[in-house]
């Protein structure tokens, strides 16, 4: 009986509530955000080479043929870059993401580089250093 009385006394001294410091603290509102989706085309050119995608200078994904990824980003200036390991050059798309608007981009092989390789040889394949892939915006359905 004394254990029960002690437990009741402690319960009165230290009541248990459903709130905690984390749940009662004021949370700062999240900044305006946008969703960016990047899809690699089904094109088989360079199919064995991953398309390395960077979002705002941070590696976001290595995409194989037909793969995609989505990320939430803060609204404002946004840079998407695509490159390939062991191949020179990169393709960059710069824009300003508006709050709440979804954006979709397509990564595909840069076809004119293949033609330039066949005509001028491998030394000029990526003469403008734009890389083997290109990244372009596409309409969101």
N, C-alpha and C positions, 0 to 999 in steps of 0.2 A: 504494500500500500504506500509505503514511503517513496518508492520509485515513481509511482504514478503521480503522487503529489509533487515530487521534485520536477518531473517532466512538465506538469501543468504550470508550475511556477516559472520555469524557464521559458515556456511558450508565451506566458504573459509578458515576460521581460523582453523577449526577442521575437516579436510576431513575424510570421512568414507572410510575405506579400507576393503578389504575382509580378511585380515590376522589378526591374534591375536598373543599374546605372546605364547600361547600354540601351535599354528600351525607353527610358525616360529622357535620355539626353536628346537635345535637339539635333536633328540631322540636317546637314547643309543640303540644299536642293542640288540635284545633279545638274551639270551644265547641259545646255541643249546638245542633242546628239543626232547622228545620222547613221544609217546602216549601209555599208558598202559590201557588195557581193562581187567576187571575181570568179569567172568561169573560164577554163581552158577549153578551146574548141576541140572537136573530134578529129581534126585534121591529123593525118598520120605522119606528116613531115616532122622530123625531130622527135618522134614518139618515144625514143629511148632516153631523151634528155629532159629532165624536169625544168619547168619554168619557175624560177625563183622570184617570188613576188615580195616586194617591200612596201609597207604602208607607213608613210611618214618616217622614212629612213630606218625602220625596224623590220626585220625579216618576219613575214606573216605566214608564208606557205611555200611549199615546193609542190607544184601542181603537175600531175601526169595528165595524159590525154583524157578529157571528159571530166576531170575533177574540178571542184569548186570550194570556196570558203566564203564565209561572211564574218564581218567584224563591225562592232559599234565604234564609231569615232566621234570625237568632239567636233562640233560644227566649226567651220572656219577653213583656213588654208589646208589643203590635203594634197599629198603627193603619192602617186602610185608608180612604182618602177618594176620592170620585169627584165630579168637577165637569165643567162644559162651558165652553169659551171663549165669552166675550161673553154669558154667561147667569149671573144671580145665584144664589148658594146652592151648597151642597155637601152630600153625604151622607157620614156617617162611621160606621165600625164599629170598635169597640175590643174587643180580646180579649187573652188571654195564650196565646201559641203554646207548646205542649208539645213537648219534644224528640222527633224521629222521627215525628211525626204529620203526615200531609198534610192541608192545608186547601184547600177550594175555595169560591169566591165567585162570585155571579152579579150582573152589572150590567145593569139594565134601566130603561126609561123609567118615570118616576113618573106613573102614569095619572091620579091624582086631581088633579094640577096641570093637566092638559089640561081636565078637567071644570070646574075652578075658573076657568080662562081663558075658557071658553065661557060660563059663567054670569056671572062678575063682571068680565070684561074683563082686559086684559093687565096692568094695574097690580097685580092681586092674584094673578097666576099663581103666584108663588113667595112668597106672603105669609109663610110660616114660614121662608123662606130655606134650604130644604132642597135646592134645586137640581132640575134636570130628570131626574136619574138617582138610583136607589137601589142600594145594594150590600148583599147579604144572603148569609149562609152557606148552602151546600147540602151535602147528604150526599155523601160520597165513596164511590163504588161499590166 
